[in-house]
Amino acid sequence: MTDCKPLTTPAAVTKLVTPTEELFDNPTQYRRIVGALQYLTITRPDLAYAVNRLCQFMHSPTVDHWALVKRVLRYIKGTLDFGLRLAPSSSTCIHAFSDSDWAGCPVDRKSTSGFAVYLGTNLISWLSKKQRTVARSSTEAEYKALADVSAEVTWVVSLLRELGMHSGQPSTLWCDNLGATYLCANPVFHARTKHVEIDYHFVRDKVASGEFAINYVSTTDQLADIFTKPLSASRFATLRGKLNVVSLQPCA
């Protein structure tokens, strides 16, 4: 792939009309490359969604899956000098963006969670992961994503307190689903959400204790959107920049 034609996004927005079931003839090569891509996501959060999707087919990759691997490599070819920029920040406040698609996987109808955690202006943690259970509503899918980011933020706060660096201010979590936002502070929707597993309700306890503040953010400003679905080239480039993934080539 050294001389391949670069692409602007690692995942295509369009879906295969008739996906093939033909198995890839070299699954070891598939696993080796995807395994290497997992290491690359440590400094390239823009690859998280595409690589997470590829990892779901390690056991029996098809020819279509191999084509998706090559697409990711073509994107990397055009962004070899990109990386995660960390810069001095005057703020030590923690804020995080949480998002989820709903029933996005055509195979098992499970949703994909994504989050981005910032310390000041620096991105310090991110995730793109398929949820373990099928969500019966978009609110449930978003609430599960909030639970994931809440656990991550709780760990980050604990670490900062040990280092004596925590500001003491409540962490702000941004979600683009009003139902999930209301659910965190008010149990009035309980009748509609009896099927939500109990362990997800610890988010509500964090809000009640004042540790978290859950706010609504419009889908346009939802930075975690890049971790849950394929995006157009312009939208992808915008969110990638807001994640601080930029060209690290020194200016001439």
C-alpha positions in Angstrom: 0.0 0.0 0.0 3.0 2.3 -0.1 2.0 3.9 -3.4 -1.8 3.7 -2.9 -4.1 6.7 -3.5 -4.9 8.5 -0.2 -8.5 8.9 1.0 -10.0 11.6 3.2 -11.8 9.4 5.7 -11.1 5.9 7.1 -14.7 4.6 6.8 -17.2 5.1 4.0 -20.6 6.6 4.6 -22.2 4.4 2.0 -23.0 0.8 2.9 -22.6 -2.3 0.8 -25.8 -3.1 -1.0 -25.1 -6.9 -1.3 -22.2 -7.8 1.1 -20.4 -10.9 0.1 -19.9 -13.9 2.4 -16.7 -15.0 0.7 -14.0 -15.5 3.3 -10.7 -13.7 3.0 -8.0 -16.3 2.0 -5.4 -15.0 4.4 -7.1 -14.3 7.8 -3.7 -14.2 9.5 -2.7 -11.2 7.5 -6.0 -9.5 8.4 -5.5 -10.1 12.1 -1.9 -9.0 12.0 -2.7 -5.6 10.3 -5.7 -4.9 12.4 -3.7 -5.7 15.5 -1.1 -3.2 14.4 -3.8 -0.6 13.8 -5.0 -1.0 17.4 -1.6 0.3 18.6 -1.9 3.2 16.2 -5.2 4.3 17.9 -3.2 5.2 21.0 -2.2 8.4 19.3 -4.8 8.6 16.5 -8.3 8.8 18.0 -9.6 9.6 14.5 -9.1 5.9 13.7 -10.9 4.5 16.7 -14.3 3.9 15.1 -12.9 2.3 11.9 -10.5 0.0 13.8 -13.2 -1.0 16.4 -15.4 -2.1 13.5 -12.6 -4.1 11.9 -11.8 -5.8 15.2 -15.3 -7.3 15.3 -14.5 -9.7 12.4 -11.2 -11.1 13.6 -12.5 -14.7 13.8 -13.7 -14.9 10.1 -12.9 -11.9 8.0 -14.5 -11.7 4.5 -13.3 -10.1 1.3 -15.4 -7.1 2.1 -13.7 -6.7 5.5 -10.3 -6.9 3.8 -11.4 -4.0 1.6 -12.3 -2.0 4.7 -8.8 -2.6 6.0 -7.2 -1.3 2.8 -9.5 1.8 3.0 -8.1 2.6 6.5 -4.5 2.1 5.2 -5.3 4.5 2.3 -6.5 7.1 4.8 -3.4 6.6 6.9 -1.3 7.1 3.8 -2.6 10.6 3.4 -2.2 11.5 7.1 1.2 10.0 8.0 2.3 13.3 9.7 -0.9 13.5 11.8 -0.9 12.9 15.6 -2.5 13.9 18.8 -1.3 17.3 19.9 -0.9 18.1 23.7 -0.4 21.7 24.6 -0.2 23.7 27.9 -3.7 24.6 29.2 -4.7 27.1 31.7 -7.7 25.0 32.8 -7.7 21.7 34.7 -11.4 21.2 34.5 -12.7 17.9 33.1 -15.4 17.8 30.4 -16.5 14.9 28.3 -18.7 14.3 25.2 -20.8 11.2 25.0 -22.6 9.8 22.0 -24.2 6.7 20.6 -25.8 5.5 17.5 -28.9 3.4 17.9 -29.1 -0.2 16.5 -26.4 0.7 14.0 -25.0 -2.8 13.5 -27.0 -4.5 10.7 -26.0 -7.9 12.0 -27.1 -7.9 15.7 -28.7 -4.4 16.0 -26.4 -3.4 18.8 -25.5 0.2 19.2 -22.0 1.8 19.3 -20.9 4.0 22.2 -18.3 6.7 21.9 -16.8 9.3 24.2 -14.1 11.9 24.4 -12.7 13.1 27.7 -10.8 16.4 27.9 -8.6 17.8 30.6 -8.7 21.5 29.9 -8.2 21.8 26.2 -6.4 18.4 25.8 -8.0 15.2 24.8 -6.8 12.5 27.3 -9.2 9.6 26.8 -11.5 8.3 24.1 -13.5 5.2 23.2 -15.4 3.6 20.4 -17.1 0.4 21.4 -20.1 -1.8 20.5 -22.5 -2.1 23.4 -22.9 -5.5 25.0 -26.7 -5.5 24.9 -29.4 -4.4 22.4 -30.9 -1.1 23.3 -34.7 -0.8 23.0 -34.7 2.9 22.5 -32.3 5.7 21.5 -32.5 7.1 25.0 -31.3 3.8 26.4 -28.4 3.6 24.0 -27.4 7.1 24.9 -27.7 6.4 28.6 -25.4 3.4 28.3 -22.9 5.6 26.6 -23.2 8.1 29.5 -22.5 5.2 31.9 -19.3 4.4 30.0 -18.0 7.9 30.1 -19.0 8.3 33.7 -16.9 5.4 34.7 -14.0 6.8 32.8 -14.3 10.3 34.2 -14.6 8.8 37.7 -11.3 7.1 37.2 -9.6 10.2 35.8 -10.8 12.3 38.7 -9.5 9.7 41.2 -6.1 9.8 39.5 -5.9 13.6 39.5 -6.8 13.7 43.2 -3.9 11.3 43.9 -1.6 13.6 42.0 -3.0 16.7 43.7 -4.1 18.2 40.4 -7.9 18.0 40.6 -9.6 21.4 40.5 -12.4 20.3 42.8 -15.1 21.5 40.3 -17.7 19.0 39.1 -17.0 17.3 35.7 -19.2 18.4 32.8 -20.7 15.7 30.6 -22.2 16.7 27.2 -24.9 14.5 25.6 -27.0 15.2 22.5 -30.1 13.2 23.7 -32.5 15.2 25.8 -34.2 12.0 27.1 -30.9 10.7 28.5 -30.0 14.1 29.9 -33.3 14.4 31.8 -33.1 10.8 33.0 -29.8 11.5 34.8 -31.4 14.1 37.0 -35.0 13.1 37.2 -36.5 9.6 37.7 -39.8 10.7 36.2 -39.2 8.5 33.1 -38.7 5.4 35.2 -41.8 3.7 33.9 -40.4 3.9 30.4 -36.9 2.7 31.4 -37.5 -0.3 33.6 -35.5 -2.4 31.1 -32.4 -0.4 31.6 -29.9 -2.4 33.6 -29.5 -1.2 37.2 -25.7 -0.6 37.0 -26.3 2.2 34.5 -28.2 4.2 37.1 -25.0 5.0 39.0 -24.8 8.0 36.7 -27.8 9.5 38.5 -26.0 9.0 41.8 -23.0 11.0 40.5 -25.3 13.8 39.4 -27.2 13.8 42.7 -23.9 14.0 44.7 -22.7 17.0 42.6 -19.8 15.2 41.1 -21.2 15.4 37.5 -23.2 18.0 35.6 -25.0 16.6 32.6 -25.7 19.2 29.9 -27.3 19.0 26.5 -25.3 19.7 23.3 -26.6 19.9 19.8 -25.7 17.1 17.4 -23.7 19.6 15.3 -21.4 20.3 18.3 -21.2 16.7 19.5 -17.5 15.8 19.2 -18.0 12.2 20.1 -20.0 11.8 16.8 -16.7 10.7 15.2 -16.6 7.6 17.4 -20.0 6.2 16.6 -20.5 6.3 12.8 -18.9 7.0 9.4 -19.0 10.7 8.5 -18.7 12.8 5.4 -15.2 14.1 4.6 -16.0 17.7 5.7 -17.7 16.7 9.0 -14.9 14.2 9.7 -12.1 16.8 9.1 -13.9 19.3 11.4 -14.3 16.8 14.3 -10.8 15.5 13.8 -9.4 19.0 14.3 -11.5 19.5 17.5 -10.0 16.3 18.9 -6.6 18.0 18.4 -5.5 15.4 15.8 -3.5 17.7 13.5 -0.5 17.6 11.2 2.7 17.6 13.4 5.0 18.5 10.5 7.1 21.5 11.5 6.3 24.6 9.5 8.9 25.6 6.9 
